[in-house]
């Protein structure tokens, strides 16, 4: 795992194949190496060594073999009687473009982990392990180490093991200084405890857990607004720089919500990602139900006001693109709402009672923000 595998990469492969063919048909004294083709195996080895201690901090029960083999081994804990595996994969999106521009690479790895572990969490799954894929045109070891360091931090926050990954150096595939990220999480849940929203009913309460910022969705619009507004990204923005606020990593909700599921019946959870508030909540609702949210029930952070003002973004567009300050939705029975609110608050979450579930009126949208 975490080998520099450019032999899988078309650009490097065809370049090397062409060079070999050329030297066969045109004998010369030139001796080509993989480095001449743009792939630095030594840099890849250096990255693996830099990554090992980062990954070691994330080890947990169940890891049988991690870095070094062709595949990582994980044994599901005996605490699960009827384990169902839940998997999720995602990337960071165009937030990476902002990271390149700002030369900030230590937090996007947290975003990467959050996108997948929060997704599998909403089905009741405990994240077990994570794998990453890092691809670039030319491997810069300090940059890649910073990225994977963020991935390791994300895994620690989620309580899952970083047990492997892939580093691909592909000459001519990416512009200088740029890279791409993808990640894959696997979790487990008892078959009888899968959360799929089927028990949600009219009268249930919708709680919203505060986001840490824009998280990792909607950055194409964010970057467009920056292009139009031309702000000073290093200028003061409510006591921080605008760059700091824009690059704030996605909040990982795993530990407090796993604890909540141990104490009460959580009927549904929604990770607010692409599609914002209005497109994600219907994913857990039966066709006859609607979630009605009160926009006055929570405080939209200053960054979203700034984006809306400088981009001239309509309220409806804000709600279908951004999380608007709510990164996770938790749906519980009305009689458990106060206890859930208190427990999540005690665990360090900022919680809002944002709305309720009611019967759907005709073909109205299943999320209404008033």
N, C-alpha and C positions, 0 to 999 in steps of 0.2 A: 504494500500500500504506500501511497505517497511517493511512487517512483516517478522520475521524469520520463514520461511516456510519449515522446514526440514521434516514435515509430508508428503511433496510431493516427498521426495527424497528416492529412492529405498534403498540405503545403510542403512540409519537411520531407515527406515520403517521395513526392514526385520530383522535388528538386534533387534529392539524392539519387533517385533512379535515373534522372536525366544526366546527372553528372557521371554516373557509372557508365551509362550507354555511350556518352561522349568520349570518355577516356578509352573505352574499348575500340571505338571506331577511329579515334584520333590519338594514337599513342603519344605520350609526352612524359616528361619527368615530374609532372605535378602530382603530388600525393595529397588527396583531399581527405578531410576528416569531418566528423559530424559538426564540430565547431565551425568549420568553413561553411557548412550548410545553414548555420545560424542557431544550432542547438548546443547548449553548454551543459554537458552531463555533470561536470564538476559543480556548477551552480546548483543543479538539481539535488545533488548529494548534500551540499551545504545546507539547502533549505530543509531537507529531511532531518538533518541533525538539529537544526534550530527549532523544528516543530516538535520533536520528541518530548521535551520537558513540558511544552504547552499542553499536549494531548494527555500526558501522564496525570496532570491535575484533574482531568475530567473522568478518570476511571471510576467505575462503580461495580457493584455486584452484578455478575452475569458475563463480564468480559472474559473470554477464554484466551483470545489472542488478538492483539491489535496490530500496531505498525510493523511492517516487515514482510508479511506474507502476501500471497496473491489475493487473499480474502480475509476479512476479519470475522472472528467467531464470537457469538453471543448466545448464552444459555438463558432461556426465559425462567424467571424465578418460580419456585414451587409454590409461592403464595397465590399464584393464579391457578384456579381450578379448571376453568374453561377459557383459556386465553384466546383472544382474537387480536391479530396483528393489525395495526392501523398505520398506514404510511402516508407521507406527504413530501412533495418536492416543490422547490420554488427558487427564485433568484432574488436579486436586489433591485433590478430594474434600472431606470435612468438616474436614480440617485447616485449611481456610480459615476456618471458624467460630472456631477458636482464634486464628488470626491477627487476626481482627477484634477479638476480646475483648482481646487483648494489644497491639493496635495495632502489630503487627510485620509488615511487608510486603516486606522486602528478601530473604527467603530462599525464599518460596513459588514464585518463578519458577524457582529451581534444581530444586525438586521437580517442577515441570511438565515441564521438559526431561528430567530423569532418567527419568520414567515412560515416555516414548516412546523415548529413545535406548537405554536399557538393554534395552527390549523388542526392538528391531530388531537390536541387537548379538548377541543369543543365536542368531540365525540366520546369524551370520557377517558381518553387514553393517556397513560403515563409514558412520556417519551423515554425510550431506552437507549438508543444510540443514534449517531449522526455521522454522515459522510459528506465531504465537500469536493467540489470540482473547481479548480483554479486554472484558467487558460490565459495565456499572454503571447505576445509576439517575441519578446525577449525577456527572460526571467531576471528580475531585480530582486535579489535575496532579501534585503531589508524591507522592501515594500511587501513582498509576499509573506514575510514573517509577521509584519504588522497586521496584515489581513487575517492570517490564521490565528494570530493572538486574539483578535476579536471574536473569531469563531469559537475558540476555546472558552473565552469569557461567557459567551452566549450559552454554551453547553453547560458550564458551571451553574449559571442562573436557572437553567431548565432541569438540572439534575440528570442530564444524559451524557453518555460517554462519546467522545470524539474518537472513533476507532479506525478511521481510515479516510482516504481521499485520493485525489488524482491531481497531479500538476502537469499541465501540458504546455510546452513551449513550442509555438507554431510560427515560425518566421513568415512575415508578410501577411498574416491573418488579422493582426490588430495594429492600430496606430501606435507609435512609440509612446510609452508611458501609460497605456491603457490595458485593461484586462477584463475578463468576465468571470462571474461567480455563479455557481449553482449549488444547491444543497439537497440532502435527502434525509428525512428523519423516519424512524420506525418506533412505534410505541405499542403498548398492549393494554387491553381492557377486558375485564370479565364479560363474557357474552351476555350475562343477565344485567349488566350495568352499562351497556352501550347507551349513549345519549343521542337520540335521533329526532327529538322534538315531537314525537307522537303523543306524548302525554300533556302537551301544552293545551290549555283551555282558556276560554274567555274568563276574565277576572284575574288572571295571573299578572304578576308585577314584573316590569322590565327594569333591571338595574344596569347602570352604565359605569364601567370602570375607566378612569381617566387614561388618556393616551399620554405618551411622553412628547408628542409632537406630530408631525406629518407621518411618522413611521416610514414605510417604504413603498407608498403608493401615491400616484398623482404627481410624480416629479416631472413628468413631461410638461404639465401645466405650470408647476412651480418654476421650472427653468424658463418657460415662456414669459411668465410674469417678471422674473428677474431681468430677462432680456429687454422687456419694455420699460420697466421702472428704473433700471440701472442704479440700484442702491449701492451704498458702501457696505459690502459684506463684513468688513472689519469694524464698522461703526457700532456704537452702543445701541442695543435693542433690549430695553427693560432690564438693564444690568448685565447683559451678556452681549456677545457680538451676534449679529444676524447669522453669520456663518455657523457659529456654535449651535444656535437654535435649529437651523435647517438640517444640520448633520446629527442632531440628537438621535441616538439609536432607538429602534423599536422596543417598546416595553414587553418583557416576557412575563406572562401571567401564570405560568405553570404551577409553581409551588403553592400560592394561596388558593388557587382554584381546585387543585387536587385535595387540599386539606378541607375545603368547603364540601366537596363531594363525599368526604368521609363522614360528615356530620348531618347532612340533610339531602333531600331529594332535589337535585338540580334538574329542571325539566328541559332546559335548552341553553346553549351558549352560541355566541356568534363572534367570530373574529372579524373586525371591521377592516377589510383590505380593499382591493380594487372594487369599485362599485359603491364605496362609501356606506353611509347608514341605510339608504333606501333600497339598495340592491342586495345587500347581504342578509338582512334579517328574514326576508321571505324564504330563504333557503332552509329554515328550520320550522316553518309554519305549515300547517295543513291548509288546503285551499280555502276553507271556510273561515279562516281567522285573519285578523289584521292587527298589527302593532301600531299603536298611536303614541307618538313621542311628543313631549312638550319641550320645545327648544329653549324655553325659559328655565327649565329645570336644572340645567348645568351651565357652567361658565365656559364659553368658547375661548380658548387661549388667544393671547394677543397676536400670535403668528397667523392664525386663520383670519382674523380681522384685517391684518396687513395684506395678506394674499387677496382677500376679497376686495378690499379698497383699491389696491394698485392694479388688480387685474380686471376690475369691473365685473366680477363674477356674481351671477345671480344666486339667490339663496338655494334654489332647486339644484343648480349645478354644483354648488358647494356640498350639498347633502349627498349627491350621487358620485362625487369624485373623492372627497376627503372624509376622514373620520371626525373632523370638526371637534376634536377633543375627547371623543369616546372611542377607546381602542378595543374594548371587549364588552359584549352584552351578556348578561346573565338573567335567565327567566326562571322565576320560582313562584310557588303558590303564595297568595296574598298573606296567609297566616305565617309564612316563614320569611317574609321579606325583611322584617326588622332584624331578625337574628342573622340573616345572611349579610345585611348591611353592616351590622356590628362586627361580625367576624372578619369580613374583608377589610374593614377599616382598621381593626386591630392588627391585621397582617401587613399594614402599610399601604394599602390601596386607597386611592381617593374615589369614593363611590357616590353616585347620584341615583336617585329614584327618578328615572327619565320617562316612564310611561307605563302603559298597561296593554293587555291583550283584550280584544273584543271581537264579537262576531263581525264577519266581513259583510259589507253592504254592496251587493251586486258584484260588479267586476272592478271595484275600486282597487287601487294599489294596496299591496299588503304591508307597506310601511307608509305611514302618514306622519309628517312632521308639522306640527302647528306652532 
